Amino acid sequence: MTLSASPAAEALVTLANEGGGHDSLNPYAIGGGALGALLLLLWITTRLNRDR
């Protein structure tokens, strides 16, 4: 008896094996942008909580 995955799961495995990312997306730029956004949110939060 063989176990078969659903077509959606097979498509996801194929996509993961091929990389699936766009060549124009730089992971360092995305990570840096996410870090910048989180630091901005942290700064805003600390400015609004001056009473504590």
C-alpha positions in Angstrom: 0.0 0.0 0.0 1.5 3.3 -1.0 0.7 6.6 0.6 0.0 9.5 -1.8 -0.1 13.1 -0.9 -2.7 15.5 -2.1 -2.0 17.5 -5.3 -1.7 20.7 -3.2 0.9 19.1 -1.0 2.9 17.8 -4.0 2.8 21.3 -5.5 4.1 22.8 -2.3 6.9 20.2 -2.1 7.9 20.9 -5.7 7.8 24.7 -5.1 10.0 24.3 -2.0 12.5 22.2 -3.9 12.8 24.6 -6.7 13.3 27.6 -4.5 10.2 29.3 -5.7 11.5 32.8 -5.1 11.9 35.7 -7.5 15.4 36.6 -8.5 14.7 40.2 -7.8 13.9 39.6 -4.2 17.0 40.1 -2.1 16.7 38.3 1.3 19.1 40.8 2.9 17.0 43.8 1.8 13.8 42.1 3.0 15.4 41.3 6.4 16.8 44.7 6.7 13.5 46.3 5.9 11.7 44.1 8.4 14.3 45.0 11.1 13.9 48.7 10.3 10.1 48.5 10.5 10.3 46.6 13.9 12.8 49.1 15.3 10.5 52.0 14.2 7.6 50.3 15.9 9.7 49.9 19.0 10.7 53.5 19.0 7.1 54.7 18.6 6.0 52.4 21.4 8.7 53.7 23.8 7.8 57.4 22.9 4.1 56.8 23.7 4.8 55.1 27.0 6.8 57.9 28.7 4.6 57.8 31.9 5.8 54.3 32.9 
